[in-house]
Structure formats: C-alpha cells, structure tokens
C-alpha cells in the first residue's frame, strides 16, 4: 500500500512541476524547483545561476542565499572569487534569517566554520534563542 501511495504522490508532484515549468517558467517557484533539481544532478554552476535569477526578483527570499552560497562553495574547483561569493551569500542569509528569527541564528560547527568552507561542509542555520 505504501508503495502505491508513494508513486501516486510522486506522479502528482511530477505533474505539478511540469505544469509550473510550462505555465510560469520564469517564476521564482519554477526557478527554485529547477535549481533544486540541478543540485541533485550535481550541476552546481547551473543551480547557482538559477538561484541568482531568484535573488534578482526576491533578494530577501528565505534560504536562497544559503543555497546560492552552497552552490558556489560545493564545487571541488573553488576559486577565491567563488569562496568570497559563498561567504557573501551566507552573510546575506544570516541577515534575512536573523530578521525572521529574532536574531537567533547559529552556524553549526559541522557547517562552514567561520565561513572557511573547508572540506565541502555546509552551513547549518537554525532559529532559536541566543
């Protein structure tokens, strides 16, 4: 029964994504969905371009600076410019999340400690009391 349910929801999800891609391909939602799909395929540069387009339309969108910074930082061939861009995106995300969470932002040690981005680790943002 669960197998059938999973496939039913998967089909609905795929159909909705296709309708979004056809009906509003330049929308923020379509670009976010496309970027997430590109991430899953390991196409980080293409995902970053989609996130850049999202940020042009909605610079204060929650989570997008984080995902954009991650896309810039995740490649093994990171340049100094890409690392600087990732740090900038993480700082932007902190500013947005701080406003949303009353200043309770913590960057996990397992994440990008000090924004050094060593080892390909990802920053973890969490709302809470400071």
Secondary structure, DSSP 8 states (H G I E B T S, - for coil): -HHHHHHHHHHHHHHHHHHHHHH-TTSHHHHHHHHHHHHHTT-HHHHHHHHHHHHHH-TT-TTHHHHHHHHHHHSTT--HHHHHHHHHHHHHHHHHHHHHTTT-EEE-TTS-GGG--GGG----EEE---
